């Protein structure tokens, strides 16, 4: 690495998914998943704390519009189609998460062990985004 090259980023501060129905997303991420809501702004977005990171849940119909706030010149952005998010849980917690999701009416699409022995379960949020809950040893 050259001396003018900065160090690699230390982690992911925030990640975004896009949904058309913020009410249903709030019921899922705040209710079923139990995430701490940071803030909701109308029909544009709702943000959640996830450990030391933040999950940004945006309505793409709103985020493609240019900002009207000159003090926060965030460029328009958005995505359509199903996205993916993966939450971290211990091996012991995965069965409880499976039961919680199923009790709330969210089916489990997959439940398996990766070649390295880590287990993942997969479900869908109300907007069809893929929601995985996995043991951290999947990657670390």
C-alpha positions as CSV (number, residue, x, y, z in Angstrom):
1,X,0.0,0.0,0.0
2,X,1.4,3.4,-1.0
3,X,1.8,6.1,1.6
4,X,-0.9,8.2,0.0
5,X,-3.4,5.4,0.1
6,X,-5.7,5.6,3.2
7,X,-6.3,2.6,5.3
8,X,-9.2,0.4,4.3
9,X,-12.6,1.3,6.0
10,X,-13.0,-0.1,9.5
11,X,-16.5,-1.4,9.0
12,X,-19.9,-0.7,7.6
13,X,-21.5,2.3,9.3
14,X,-24.8,2.0,7.5
15,X,-26.5,-0.2,4.9
16,X,-29.7,0.5,3.0
17,X,-32.7,-1.5,1.8
18,X,-35.6,-0.1,-0.2
19,X,-39.3,-0.7,0.5
20,X,-42.5,0.6,-0.9
21,X,-44.5,0.3,2.4
22,X,-42.8,2.0,5.4
23,X,-45.7,1.0,7.7
24,X,-45.1,-2.7,7.0
25,X,-41.4,-2.3,7.2
26,X,-41.7,-0.6,10.7
27,X,-43.9,-3.5,11.8
28,X,-41.3,-6.0,10.6
29,X,-38.0,-4.3,11.5
30,X,-39.2,-2.6,14.7
31,X,-41.8,-5.1,15.8
32,X,-40.7,-8.6,14.7
33,X,-37.0,-8.0,14.6
34,X,-37.1,-5.7,17.6
35,X,-34.7,-3.1,16.2
36,X,-34.4,0.3,17.9
37,X,-35.9,3.0,15.7
38,X,-33.7,6.1,15.4
39,X,-36.0,8.2,13.3
40,X,-38.7,8.2,10.7
41,X,-39.3,11.0,8.2
42,X,-42.7,10.8,6.7
43,X,-43.0,8.4,3.8
44,X,-39.3,8.8,2.9
45,X,-37.4,6.7,5.4
46,X,-37.1,5.0,8.8
47,X,-33.7,4.3,10.4
48,X,-32.8,1.6,12.9
49,X,-29.8,0.9,15.2
50,X,-28.3,-2.5,14.7
51,X,-25.4,-3.0,17.2
52,X,-22.7,-0.5,16.0
53,X,-24.3,-0.1,12.6
54,X,-27.5,1.5,11.2
55,X,-30.0,0.0,8.9
56,X,-31.5,2.6,6.5
57,X,-35.0,1.7,5.2
58,X,-35.8,4.0,2.3
59,X,-38.9,4.4,0.1
60,X,-37.3,4.5,-3.4
61,X,-40.2,6.6,-4.7
62,X,-39.1,9.4,-2.4
63,X,-35.3,9.0,-2.4
64,X,-35.0,9.5,-6.1
65,X,-36.3,13.0,-5.7
66,X,-33.7,15.7,-5.3
67,X,-33.4,17.1,-1.8
68,X,-34.9,20.4,-0.9
69,X,-32.6,20.9,2.0
70,X,-29.4,22.7,1.0
71,X,-27.8,21.9,4.3
72,X,-28.1,18.1,3.6
73,X,-27.2,17.8,-0.1
74,X,-27.6,14.0,-0.3
75,X,-27.7,12.9,-3.9
76,X,-30.9,11.2,-5.2
77,X,-30.6,7.4,-5.0
78,X,-32.7,4.3,-4.9
79,X,-33.0,0.7,-5.9
80,X,-35.8,-1.4,-7.1
81,X,-36.2,-5.1,-6.7
82,X,-35.4,-7.3,-3.8
83,X,-32.4,-6.5,-1.7
84,X,-30.6,-8.5,1.0
85,X,-29.6,-7.9,4.6
86,X,-28.0,-10.3,7.0
87,X,-28.2,-9.9,10.8
88,X,-25.8,-11.6,13.2
89,X,-27.0,-14.1,15.9
90,X,-25.4,-16.8,17.9
91,X,-26.1,-20.5,17.2
92,X,-28.3,-20.7,20.3
93,X,-30.4,-17.7,19.1
94,X,-31.1,-19.0,15.6
95,X,-33.9,-21.4,16.7
96,X,-35.6,-18.6,18.7
97,X,-35.4,-16.3,15.7
98,X,-36.8,-19.0,13.5
99,X,-39.7,-19.5,15.9
100,X,-40.3,-15.8,16.2
101,X,-40.4,-15.2,12.5
102,X,-42.7,-18.2,11.9
103,X,-45.0,-17.1,14.7
104,X,-45.3,-13.6,13.1
105,X,-46.3,-15.2,9.8
106,X,-42.9,-15.0,8.0
107,X,-41.9,-18.3,6.6
108,X,-38.4,-19.6,6.5
109,X,-37.1,-20.1,3.0
110,X,-33.9,-21.8,4.0
111,X,-32.1,-23.1,7.1
112,X,-28.8,-24.7,6.5
113,X,-25.1,-24.9,7.5
114,X,-22.4,-23.4,5.2
115,X,-19.3,-25.4,4.3
116,X,-17.5,-23.8,7.2
117,X,-20.1,-24.9,9.7
118,X,-21.9,-21.6,10.2
119,X,-25.7,-21.7,10.1
120,X,-28.0,-19.3,8.3
121,X,-31.8,-18.9,8.2
122,X,-33.5,-16.9,5.5
123,X,-36.9,-15.2,5.4
124,X,-38.5,-12.2,3.6
125,X,-39.6,-8.9,4.9
126,X,-43.1,-7.6,3.8
127,X,-41.5,-6.0,0.7
128,X,-39.8,-9.2,-0.4
129,X,-36.3,-8.3,0.7
130,X,-34.2,-11.3,1.6
131,X,-33.5,-11.3,5.4
132,X,-30.8,-13.6,6.6
133,X,-29.8,-14.3,10.2
134,X,-26.5,-16.0,10.5
135,X,-23.7,-16.9,12.9
136,X,-20.8,-14.4,12.7
137,X,-18.4,-17.3,12.0
138,X,-19.9,-17.3,8.5
139,X,-17.4,-14.6,7.7
140,X,-15.2,-14.3,10.9
